[in-house]
Each structure stands twice: as C-alpha cells, then as structure tokens.
Amino acid sequence: MRLLTRTEEIILLSIWRLGENAYGITIREEVGKATGEEWPLGAVYPFLSRLHKGGYVQTITSRSTPERGGRHKIMYRLTESGREALAEVQQVNTRAWDGISPFAFRKST
Amino acid sequence: MKKPASPPRLALRLLELFSGWEDDYGAAGDFEEYFRALAAEGGIRRARRACWRQVIAAFPGYLKNIIIWSDAMLKSYFKIAVRNLRKHKGYSFINIAGLAAGMACALFILLWVQDELSYDRFHANAETLYRLEQETDAPHGKFRHFSMPYSLGPILKAEIPEVRDTTRTAAPGSLLVRYGENAFFENKVLAVDPQIFQMFTFPLLKGDPAIALSRPGSLVITEDMAKKYFGSVDPIGRTVTFNDAHAFTVTGVLKNIPPNSTLSFDMLVPFDFMKILGQYDDLLMHNAIPTYVRLQARCDIAVVGGKITRLVGDRALAGIQADPAQMKMLESSPEIRRRFEDYSRSRVFILMPLVDINLFDSRMAIKNIYTYSALALFVLLIACINFMNLATARSAGRAKEIGLRKVIGAQWKSLVGQFYGESILTAFLAGTTSLILVILLFPAFNVLSGKSMSLPVLWSGKFLLGMLVVTLFTGIVAGSYPALFLSSFQPVKVLQGRLGGGAKSALFRKTLVVLQFGLSIFLLIGMGVVSRQVDYMRNKNLGYDKEQLIYLPMRDKAPLSYAVFKDRLLRNPRILGVTAVRHPPTSIFGSSEVADWDGRNPDLRFKISFASVDFDYPETLKIGMAAGRPFSRTFATDLRRAFMVNEEVPKLMGLDAASAVGKRFNFRGYEGTIVGVMKNFHYQTVRNAIEPLAVVVDPKDFRYAVVRLTAGQIPASLENVKETWRQVFPQYPLEYRFFDEDFEQMYRKDERMGTILKVFSAMAVLIACLGLFGLASYTAEQRTKEIGVRKILGASSPGIVLLLSKEFAKWVLAANLLAWPVAYFLMRSWLRSYAYNAGIAWWLFAAASAGALVIALVTVGYQALRAASANPANSLKYE
C-alpha cells in the first residue's frame, strides 16, 4: 500500500476528528487549524475526490437544509482502508520520530 | 419575506471550473452555506467580496494543474494543429493572411490610440495639473474657452489653499529674434512664471530650473533652438535680442518638447516681459492668457472651481469700482451695465485635467479613437469570420477525427481546448506575420496618421501586451464557433456517416458572409461619401479666386512701411493687386455681438465678424459686389467711416442688398455707413457656414499683405515680390504663404479620414474575398459529385457556373439590406458637422453594392468555372 501524502493525511485526520460532522466547510476549517493557514474554499474538493476514488472515504448524501439554498450536503466518513492507511502512517511516523526529543529542532535561545 | 441572498452565480461557476469538481462533492452547497454564514455576519457585500476572493485564490492552483496534467495532451494538440495547417496549405494561407491583415490594422490603430492617450502623461505631476477654463453664456448656448485674466494666477495661489502652484503662459506673438547674423521670426515664445519647471516635467539639459527664469532678461530655449542660433557653441550666457529692442541672456537649455505635449514652445522668458511689452492689465474682467494650476493631492475640482468662480466674481466688481474711469464707463449706459452684470453672473470657472485636454478638447481625439477603433474592430471581425467560416465548412472533414477522439474517451472540455488551441496557434502565426507587416508599413503609417512615431514604440511593454490581447482575442473569437460546434458532434452519428446540423451550420455560414459583406459595403459607402465631401470642399466656389494669391505677415514695425511696399509692388506689371488685412486672410476670426444700425431690433441677438482691410480688398481677391461700390480713395469718408459687408449682414438687418447701401452702421468703435455689399465668400474654412462680416479701412491694423501674382509667371512674380521686400524691409526676414496651401491644410484632416477609410475598406473587401474564395472552393469540392451527375444529365457549363454563383450572389445582395441603413444614418450624422456638404448620393450605394457583387462573383466564378469544366468521368469514377 502506498503511503498517504502529507496533505491527504491531514485531511483524513480531520475527517476522523470531525466524526459525524465532516463535510466541505468543516473539513476546511479543521485543516486550517492543523496547518495554521487558511485554505481556499475550493482547494479541499480535489483532495476529497482523490481520497474518495482511492477508497479511503465514503460519502453520504444527507438532506439539504435551508441555509444551503436547497442544495444537498455530502458528508464524509473514513472507510476501513482509510483507517488502515492512517494507522500505517501513524506507525511510520512513530518509528521515524522515535527517540527524537521534541526540542531537537527548536532554535536554541 | 425577501428571498435569501445567494452567492454570485458566476463566482460559483468559476470556482467549479478552477477547483475541478468532476463529480459532486457537495461543493456547491458548501459554497452557498459559506456565503450565507458570511452574509449573516457581515452583510451581503462583504460576503460577495469574500466569494470572489475565494475564486481568485483558487486560480493559481488551477493554472498549475492545467500545465502539469495537460502537458502530454497539449503536445498532441499542437502536433495535430500543425499537421492540419500543413495538410490544407490553401486554407491555412487564407486564414493566416486574412487574420494577419486584420490584426495589422488593429495593431496600427492600437499604436495610434496609445499615442493619443500618452498626451501629457509624461509629467511627473500629471494627475494634479489642470488648465483653468471658463464657461460663459453666448448667443448660441454656452461658450467655453481657456483665456484667463493676466493677474489671476498669482491671486489664486495666494488666496486658495488647494492651489499649490500656478503658471501663466502668455504668447507675446511673433518676435524677431537675432543673434549676430542669425535672425528669425519665432512664433512659439512663451512668457511664463518660473514655477513652470516645478509643475511640469520639462527637463533642462543645461542650467538650473530653480533660478533659470527668476531674473528679468533670462531666456530658456530648447535644444533645437540652441542649434538653430548657436550651432555648436555653448548657448549659456549668450545674449540675443527680441525685436532689436530687448536683450535676453540664455540661462537654460531644455530637452526638446515631446510631440505629445499640449503645452508646446521653443523659448521661455519671464512673465514680466508681457508688462514690458505693455500687454498687461490688472482687470479680472479681461480674459487674455492660458493659466495652468497644480492642486494639492486629492482635491475635489468642483469645489476648487466654485471657490475660483466666487473669488473672481467678487474681485472683478471690486476692481472696477476702484477705478473711476471704468466705473464711469459702466454707469454711462444701462445696456453696458446690463451686459456687464449678465456676463459676470454667467462666468463659471472650471478646472480641466491636463491629461484630458487632448482627448476632450477641440481636437476631440476621443471621437477619432472611437471611430478608428470601430473600423479596426470591423476589419478584424471580418478576418475572424473567415476563420470561422472555413472551419465550420471543413468540419465534415474533421468530424471523424472528433468522433474517434470521443470514442477513445476525450471529454467535451478537452475537445474545446483543442480547437481553441488550434485557433490560437493560427492567431499567433498571424500575429507574427502582422508584426512583420507593421514593421514594413511603419513609415507609411506615420505619413498617413501625421504622427512621428519611431519603431522602438513596438517594443514597449504596453504595445506587446496590447498585441497579446489582440492575438488572444482573435484566436478566441475566431475559434469559438468551431470549438463549440465541432466538439458537440455525437460520435455514433459521426462515425456512422450521418452528420447532424448541416442545414443549421450552412445557415450560420450564410449569416456570417452576409455580415462580412455588409461591413465591407458599409466601409465602401463611407469611403465614397468622405472622398466626395473632400472633393466638394476642394472645388467649392469660395466666392473669390484663391489661385495665385499669396500673403505675407508683416511683423513688428513692418506695417509702417506697408504703403511704400504696396506702391513699389504695383509698379511691376506682374503684380496684379495688393491689399492688406488685419487677420490671416484665409481665417478671419474675431467677432462682436455689439453693433448698431438704423432700425435695429433691440432684442435681436447676433454675431458679426470683423476685419480691417486696405483699399482694393475686393479687387485683389476678386470678390464680386452684390450692391453698392467697393472702397475708393476718392471718398475721404471711406477711411474709417465706411463699411463693406457681406450678404449676410443685410439679411440680419432685414433688408435686401441694395437697400442696405447707405444705411448708418456702428461697429467696433467705427461709425459710418455701408457703402457696398460684397457677395458672400468664405473667409474661414469651408467647414463653417458663412456668417455676417463687416470690413472697414483702417491702416493702423494692417498685419498681412495680400498680393495677386500673374498666372503662368508665378516664379518670376514671386521673385519680384521677394526683391521688393528686401528693398523695403531689409531688417525683416521674408515669410509668405499661398492661399492654396492654407486650404490644402484645412482639408488635410478630412483627407486623412478618407485615406484611412480607403485603406480599411480595401482591407475589408480583400479579406472578405479571401474568405469567399475559400468558401467557394470548398462548396465546389463538396458538390463535385452533384456537378458530375448534372453534367451527365445534360447541364451546360454556364448553367453550372450560374448555379454556384447564384447562391453567393444572393448573400451579397442580402448584405446590402444590412449595410445601407447603417451607412446612411452614420454618414448623415458625419456630414452634419459641415455647413456645406455634398450630401449622400444614391449612386454611391448602388456603386458600392455593385462593386462588392462584382468582386464576389469574380472570386466565386473562378472556382465555379473550374468545377464546371471538370470532366464528370473523373468525379464519378469511384461510385
């Protein structure tokens, strides 16, 4: 299995964190919190599309609400392979960072 | 309840495009929700702005994606496009040649527009510089001019805080400038305030701008003038004389004034020179000189204008009340008082932005910009139509390629991209060709436009950007129809050989041909009307004989010796007549609204032009008399106490010519009687209507000598005039002009318009014919089999030529219906600006249409003839 890219990883994590409430807007906000910079609104969708095609997320079409002007809402949830991919990334990360002090790359003051 | 606001649709669409949502990932709904949340929080406007920001933010990523992902596809498209161009060399040539010609037109116009817009932009402070103007009531509505009182500039600087600087620019008239042996008359000398160098960007090559004009007797000259008078000697510190009386020392040398400057001069002297010449007064009632101001940054010009209007209103009255002589005059009659009050009330001051002067002032460059841009756009459009026509015509040939691409999995979007790519590639090839054309034709363009641009203009960023825009515009407009039309073929039908929409696309092609020829016919008619008008003006009977007439300006003290000059000239049998006038005799301007005569209706408002002339005026110019007699020395009263008028004056008086003779007439301080009525003649450009004119003999006003030479002996008689001039006026250089030259100059603008129209309509017709040629050859090709069958069944060659030509002829005829009304109304409104016009002749319409038809038939006929004379056996042998 190929490793996720960094961005895909962050988006998948955001979807996991959001649980039942993951859709375009909330995902963008969550990603923004994690990376510390605001993303253009349109930027998350190509990634969602890719993740969807890769089978990492499933979509659930929920009913529309009035504040969406009658348009429907697509919710995202991790699939089993999504979870596995995250687990693998986590493992790789932990191993890669093993034994490195959190202060190792801070500027010494 | 109001419908809740939704985000701008266009923004949504663009975002969709940029973000590449191929499937539905709920983005549209999310976007809507995002928008509403923002709108609820910070108002709809803020939300809209935020939406657009999102669109913009998404764009760079989009571009990157296109480039990265479509690299391979682009290569394939490019290859196909090049192959296509090479395979159909004939069509490609027609396309590229047509587009190149159209684009060259557009580029020339672009250059011209760029030059017009660049006027006065080179000043560093251009944005805060203004020319003062005033508007007053006049008999024919508002009158706007830019003559200001001599003393106004400094007053404004002292009194109005928004005014940062002012400079007055007074022209002392023609001056005899002498440096040793070199003596010339200079017309472009300006007396200005020293702040001119702080306000305007006129860089000094030598000298210090801060002090160059601060002392009386200092003189700043341009590079050209320095060369003219001093050659290679350093001019700084050298002294020249003006009119052999005033000494000026050169303190600075200016870089030459660029041609796109409103303010233009050869020499600058301190403003005090006007006072020395005695051409100065303090009266705020008196308008005399142009004045420029520089405002503080960010001022409301309407407010400042209002302040100036009030200030001048108050001060002008105070100035008159302080002066007993003026006050006495004002009190002398209620009519003068009333006129004074009317005038003061109606006087409004306006600040005209310097950078707008060229566009909106008398030259009205903006009008020409619109006209010529429209013309260029027409020609470009005709070229684009060619491209569209040929592309749709050939669509059948390409349908299989498209069908196959679709079957393999090409998407609609990428096909559109492919066709746009092809047309843009063609446009770029055409663009390169047109650039070469522009470079080759550049000198001709300079002559035609009357500009002096140099080739480096072509490499300026603005022009290249403009060229890119023109190219992309052409590519996109020309490619749009093929792209949208061809890409919508259904592969199943295409590959089966059933091509839908044939009739529809044929109709579309016809419409385009009609449009093309409509535009061409319109341009042909326009060309006809303009050149007829020019001919008309040129051949119009002026009311006098302008051939063999010259005039010589007499400057400085020369008029004092005029009598001697005239006397000596007339001793020569080759000189047929000599007279003198106060104004340049081909353009007598200067009129008054005050005159009095027996039985004048006090409510009548009028304007009468005025000129002082010498005896022999009508005789020398050969102006006919309608009644009465010309001035004559035998009557002592003819000096200053007699008038000759033109036929308009009796009309104004409500009399016929004969009964006006002998009537008392007071005008311009002269009191006398009308002794003669001259037949109407054009004393101004033929553009203007002949207005009332009254002339009087007053030797103190003679400024121009008018001399009639003998026909057939012009060089010899001219030599006589020169010799006599040298004898009588040894100290003054001789200048002279033929009346003819002046008239040629008056027509130059119209002639230029005529020539430009000729070029454009030739281009339009040529390009349209190229397209028609391509279309006809295509049609002939398509119908080869039909023609073969017809011939076998017994059709004659002429019959087939007729069959093919008829179709095209029909379209060209239909084009007339489009072109005639448009041409009629536009040309009528153009002709309205001429008091005397040749009108619109019906045969012009017929000629333009017939011309277009003949050209079209010749173009089509060649192809038709070829198709008709082919051996049917060849075309049918594969069936």
Boltz contact constraints between the chains, C-beta under 6 A:
constraints:
  - contact:
      token1: [A, 24]
      token2: [B, 26]
      max_distance: 6.0
  - contact:
      token1: [A, 24]
      token2: [B, 27]
      max_distance: 6.0
  - contact:
      token1: [A, 24]
      token2: [B, 30]
      max_distance: 6.0
  - contact:
      token1: [A, 25]
      token2: [B, 30]
      max_distance: 6.0
  - contact:
      token1: [A, 25]
      token2: [B, 34]
      max_distance: 6.0
  - contact:
      token1: [A, 40]
      token2: [B, 54]
      max_distance: 6.0
  - contact:
      token1: [A, 40]
      token2: [B, 57]
      max_distance: 6.0
  - contact:
      token1: [A, 40]
      token2: [B, 58]
      max_distance: 6.0
  - contact:
      token1: [A, 41]
      token2: [B, 54]
      max_distance: 6.0
  - contact:
      token1: [A, 42]
      token2: [B, 15]
      max_distance: 6.0
  - contact:
      token1: [A, 42]
      token2: [B, 19]
      max_distance: 6.0
  - contact:
      token1: [A, 42]
      token2: [B, 58]
      max_distance: 6.0
  - contact:
      token1: [A, 45]
      token2: [B, 19]
      max_distance: 6.0
  - contact:
      token1: [A, 45]
      token2: [B, 21]
      max_distance: 6.0
  - contact:
      token1: [A, 45]
      token2: [B, 25]
      max_distance: 6.0
  - contact:
      token1: [A, 45]
      token2: [B, 27]
      max_distance: 6.0
  - contact:
      token1: [A, 46]
      token2: [B, 20]
      max_distance: 6.0
  - contact:
      token1: [A, 48]
      token2: [B, 25]
      max_distance: 6.0
  - contact:
      token1: [A, 49]
      token2: [B, 25]
      max_distance: 6.0
  - contact:
      token1: [A, 67]
      token2: [B, 33]
      max_distance: 6.0
  - contact:
      token1: [A, 67]
      token2: [B, 36]
      max_distance: 6.0
  - contact:
      token1: [A, 68]
      token2: [B, 29]
      max_distance: 6.0
  - contact:
      token1: [A, 68]
      token2: [B, 32]
      max_distance: 6.0
  - contact:
      token1: [A, 68]
      token2: [B, 33]
      max_distance: 6.0
  - contact:
      token1: [A, 69]
      token2: [B, 6]
      max_distance: 6.0
  - contact:
      token1: [A, 69]
      token2: [B, 32]
      max_distance: 6.0
  - contact:
      token1: [A, 71]
      token2: [B, 28]
      max_distance: 6.0
  - contact:
      token1: [A, 71]
      token2: [B, 29]
      max_distance: 6.0
  - contact:
      token1: [A, 71]
      token2: [B, 32]
      max_distance: 6.0
  - contact:
      token1: [A, 72]
      token2: [B, 29]
      max_distance: 6.0
  - contact:
      token1: [A, 73]
      token2: [B, 26]
      max_distance: 6.0
  - contact:
      token1: [A, 73]
      token2: [B, 29]
      max_distance: 6.0
  - contact:
      token1: [A, 74]
      token2: [B, 25]
      max_distance: 6.0
  - contact:
      token1: [A, 74]
      token2: [B, 26]
      max_distance: 6.0
